[in-house]
Amino acid sequence: MKFTRYLTTAVAAAALLIGSATVTLAALPLGEADHGAPNFAKLAEVLTPAVVNISTRKNVKPQLPSGEQQSPSGNPFEEFFKHFYGDIPQHRHAETSLGSGVIISSDGEIVTNYHVVADADEITVRLSDHRHYKAKVLGSDDKLDVAVLKIDAKGNLHPAPLGDSDLIRVGDWVMAIGNPFGLERTVTAGIISAKGRVIGSGPYDDFLQTDASINPGNSGGPLINGRGEVIGINTAIIASGQGIGFAIPIDMVKSVLPQLKEGKEITRGYLGVSVQTVTEELASSFGLEEPTGALVAEVSAGGPADKAGVKAGDVILTFDGKTVHDMTELPRMVAGTAVGKTVHLTLLRDGKKIDKTAVVARLPEERKATSAAADQSAAGLSVEDLTPEYAQSAGIAFQPAVVVTAVAPDSAAEAAGIKVNDLIRQVNGVNVTTKAAYGHALERVAKGASVRLLLKRGETFLFVAFTLP
């Protein structure tokens, strides 16, 4: 299955503004999910004004084929005129996209997806009353796919209250509001189909799944519970699928919202381990009654885990007092931990439980870096650690590996023949089984130098090469 992000947060508001009147949530006869479906008509009436249409514009300079010297105009006399008049301005064309957003403050702060506004030269926000405003990006987080915009709107705005996504249950009613296919203020309803979904879109996947209809243009719009609270930001679908949409839990958005609103660099915790799933066979070999925890496949030299005495082959059972049920939980736990905090780990080693203490450091990827690895996306290649869930969805046999999740059109990676779902086994002859190892290998490659990758595509191995920009 292919997952698609559309082109389409946080102090909870205590009330919803309707015109000049203030209506508290307690006064809304919305009903609880346990007592039947919510009053969707009332929810739509109250919350639609909090949802905005976002359109972006990106000016793109036309590119000629590699080595082509002809001017963009194709005018054979251009060099003649250039000799006398200098460079002739090159024509540009504009790429546009549409998405949604939700107002979270009365002074014009709006939450949307990062991919809705990424690299935009111009962002326009359209309110439900048809007013238009130019918006600026206060802060963004590409790993979580969240951005906060600001508009200088005068008059009453309608901020939506932010709920608690941890409290939402599978089977609870939800409603989505957005602008699918440019159809403004479209309302759809359904239930929460699942929680904690990992779809291979990033290192902190923890999506809410819903069958409320979500389509291109819904990205950045709110997923709302029966009390009229935003409990998710709609962000992805399964291509060609029906009734399967995904939203970022609002609690994850809240964790980075203060930094985003102030335009600060996002900082996340770092433990310094690469982990893999504990399968039933591995659990049996470790003496575990059931598959649980995160199996340490690699420990970064000099990192917090290394200093704490964690070793490859350990199974991390608890982190900072929280049970690690699955390896996908650990990265989110660590990332959400304050840098410098001392945490306790419960490990399983040689059939015995042992305790270790580690001091969480700052995630190295978040530091301002000038290394080639920091610019690896410039080649148009995005990678992640292969997860069991991603492997199953892509029809790949699971193994510790680095999987290609995206290849940008007209990029060096595409020109080299790299494809989505390829597994990267080597970088310039160095074996890599984790995204971290892949990044370390690229750090040793100078910009402008050639990179040779050994790929596994299905049952076939092949080498490809490209120049690192």
ChimeraX attribute file (.defattr): number of C-alpha atoms within 10 A of each C-alpha:
attribute: neighborCount
match mode: 1-to-1
recipient: residues
	/A:1	14
	/A:2	16
	/A:3	20
	/A:4	16
	/A:5	22
	/A:6	24
	/A:7	25
	/A:8	32
	/A:9	30
	/A:10	22
	/A:11	13
	/A:12	17
	/A:13	18
	/A:14	14
	/A:15	16
	/A:16	21
	/A:17	21
	/A:18	17
	/A:19	12
	/A:20	9
	/A:21	8
	/A:22	11
	/A:23	15
	/A:24	12
	/A:25	16
	/A:26	9
	/A:27	8
	/A:28	14
	/A:29	12
	/A:30	18
	/A:31	14
	/A:32	15
	/A:33	16
	/A:34	10
	/A:35	7
	/A:36	10
	/A:37	15
	/A:38	21
	/A:39	16
	/A:40	19
	/A:41	10
	/A:42	14
	/A:43	21
	/A:44	20
	/A:45	10
	/A:46	18
	/A:47	24
	/A:48	23
	/A:49	22
	/A:50	26
	/A:51	29
	/A:52	30
	/A:53	28
	/A:54	31
	/A:55	23
	/A:56	24
	/A:57	18
	/A:58	18
	/A:59	15
	/A:60	12
	/A:61	12
	/A:62	10
	/A:63	10
	/A:64	11
	/A:65	7
	/A:66	6
	/A:67	6
	/A:68	8
	/A:69	8
	/A:70	13
	/A:71	14
	/A:72	16
	/A:73	11
	/A:74	8
	/A:75	10
	/A:76	10
	/A:77	9
	/A:78	17
	/A:79	15
	/A:80	11
	/A:81	12
	/A:82	11
	/A:83	9
	/A:84	8
	/A:85	10
	/A:86	11
	/A:87	11
	/A:88	13
	/A:89	8
	/A:90	10
	/A:91	11
	/A:92	13
	/A:93	11
	/A:94	11
	/A:95	12
	/A:96	14
	/A:97	18
	/A:98	24
	/A:99	31
	/A:100	36
	/A:101	34
	/A:102	31
	/A:103	29
	/A:104	25
	/A:105	21
	/A:106	17
	/A:107	17
	/A:108	18
	/A:109	24
	/A:110	29
	/A:111	30
	/A:112	30
	/A:113	30
	/A:114	23
	/A:115	22
	/A:116	28
	/A:117	29
	/A:118	16
	/A:119	12
	/A:120	17
	/A:121	14
	/A:122	15
	/A:123	21
	/A:124	18
	/A:125	24
	/A:126	19
	/A:127	23
	/A:128	17
	/A:129	8
	/A:130	10
	/A:131	9
	/A:132	16
	/A:133	16
	/A:134	17
	/A:135	22
	/A:136	18
	/A:137	21
	/A:138	17
	/A:139	22
	/A:140	28
	/A:141	19
	/A:142	13
	/A:143	13
	/A:144	19
	/A:145	21
	/A:146	26
	/A:147	28
	/A:148	28
	/A:149	24
	/A:150	21
	/A:151	18
	/A:152	12
	/A:153	17
	/A:154	9
	/A:155	9
	/A:156	13
	/A:157	23
	/A:158	25
	/A:159	26
	/A:160	29
	/A:161	25
	/A:162	24
	/A:163	24
	/A:164	16
	/A:165	20
	/A:166	12
	/A:167	9
	/A:168	18
	/A:169	14
	/A:170	14
	/A:171	13
	/A:172	18
	/A:173	26
	/A:174	28
	/A:175	26
	/A:176	27
	/A:177	31
	/A:178	32
	/A:179	27
	/A:180	24
	/A:181	14
	/A:182	19
	/A:183	11
	/A:184	21
	/A:185	21
	/A:186	18
	/A:187	19
	/A:188	17
	/A:189	18
	/A:190	17
	/A:191	18
	/A:192	22
	/A:193	19
	/A:194	16
	/A:195	19
	/A:196	14
	/A:197	16
	/A:198	19
	/A:199	22
	/A:200	24
	/A:201	20
	/A:202	17
	/A:203	16
	/A:204	20
	/A:205	20
	/A:206	22
	/A:207	23
	/A:208	27
	/A:209	25
	/A:210	29
	/A:211	20
	/A:212	24
	/A:213	20
	/A:214	31
	/A:215	24
	/A:216	21
	/A:217	29
	/A:218	36
	/A:219	33
	/A:220	38
	/A:221	33
	/A:222	33
	/A:223	31
	/A:224	26
	/A:225	27
	/A:226	22
	/A:227	21
	/A:228	26
	/A:229	24
	/A:230	28
	/A:231	26
	/A:232	30
	/A:233	31
	/A:234	34
	/A:235	33
	/A:236	27
	/A:237	26
	/A:238	17
	/A:239	14
	/A:240	10
	/A:241	11
	/A:242	13
	/A:243	15
	/A:244	19
	/A:245	25
	/A:246	31
	/A:247	26
	/A:248	29
	/A:249	26
	/A:250	23
	/A:251	18
	/A:252	21
	/A:253	22
	/A:254	18
	/A:255	13
	/A:256	24
	/A:257	23
	/A:258	16
	/A:259	18
	/A:260	25
	/A:261	21
	/A:262	11
	/A:263	14
	/A:264	13
	/A:265	15
	/A:266	18
	/A:267	20
	/A:268	20
	/A:269	23
	/A:270	25
	/A:271	24
	/A:272	24
	/A:273	23
	/A:274	22
	/A:275	25
	/A:276	24
	/A:277	23
	/A:278	22
	/A:279	15
	/A:280	14
	/A:281	12
	/A:282	15
	/A:283	18
	/A:284	13
	/A:285	11
	/A:286	19
	/A:287	14
	/A:288	16
	/A:289	9
	/A:290	13
	/A:291	18
	/A:292	21
	/A:293	30
	/A:294	26
	/A:295	25
	/A:296	21
	/A:297	18
	/A:298	21
	/A:299	21
	/A:300	17
	/A:301	11
	/A:302	10
	/A:303	17
	/A:304	22
	/A:305	23
	/A:306	18
	/A:307	16
	/A:308	17
	/A:309	12
	/A:310	24
	/A:311	17
	/A:312	16
	/A:313	18
	/A:314	23
	/A:315	29
	/A:316	27
	/A:317	23
	/A:318	20
	/A:319	21
	/A:320	17
	/A:321	11
	/A:322	13
	/A:323	16
	/A:324	20
	/A:325	16
	/A:326	17
	/A:327	22
	/A:328	24
	/A:329	19
	/A:330	24
	/A:331	19
	/A:332	17
	/A:333	16
	/A:334	21
	/A:335	20
	/A:336	17
	/A:337	20
	/A:338	16
	/A:339	17
	/A:340	13
	/A:341	13
	/A:342	15
	/A:343	16
	/A:344	17
	/A:345	22
	/A:346	22
	/A:347	25
	/A:348	21
	/A:349	16
	/A:350	13
	/A:351	13
	/A:352	9
	/A:353	13
	/A:354	14
	/A:355	14
	/A:356	14
	/A:357	18
	/A:358	22
	/A:359	20
	/A:360	23
	/A:361	23
	/A:362	20
	/A:363	17
	/A:364	13
	/A:365	14
	/A:366	13
	/A:367	12
	/A:368	9
	/A:369	11
	/A:370	9
	/A:371	16
	/A:372	21
	/A:373	22
	/A:374	16
	/A:375	16
	/A:376	18
	/A:377	18
	/A:378	16
	/A:379	19
	/A:380	19
	/A:381	20
	/A:382	18
	/A:383	25
	/A:384	21
	/A:385	25
	/A:386	25
	/A:387	22
	/A:388	21
	/A:389	16
	/A:390	24
	/A:391	18
	/A:392	12
	/A:393	14
	/A:394	15
	/A:395	12
	/A:396	19
	/A:397	11
	/A:398	14
	/A:399	15
	/A:400	19
	/A:401	21
	/A:402	25
	/A:403	28
	/A:404	20
	/A:405	22
	/A:406	20
	/A:407	22
	/A:408	17
	/A:409	11
	/A:410	11
	/A:411	15
	/A:412	20
	/A:413	24
	/A:414	18
	/A:415	16
	/A:416	15
	/A:417	12
	/A:418	24
	/A:419	18
	/A:420	18
	/A:421	23
	/A:422	21
	/A:423	29
	/A:424	26
	/A:425	23
	/A:426	20
	/A:427	22
	/A:428	16
	/A:429	12
	/A:430	14
	/A:431	15
	/A:432	21
	/A:433	21
	/A:434	24
	/A:435	19
	/A:436	20
	/A:437	19
	/A:438	23
	/A:439	19
	/A:440	16
	/A:441	20
	/A:442	22
	/A:443	17
	/A:444	12
	/A:445	18
	/A:446	15
	/A:447	17
	/A:448	11
	/A:449	11
	/A:450	14
	/A:451	18
	/A:452	17
	/A:453	22
	/A:454	21
	/A:455	22
	/A:456	18
	/A:457	16
	/A:458	12
	/A:459	6
	/A:460	7
	/A:461	13
	/A:462	11
	/A:463	17
	/A:464	14
	/A:465	18
	/A:466	20
	/A:467	16
	/A:468	21
	/A:469	16
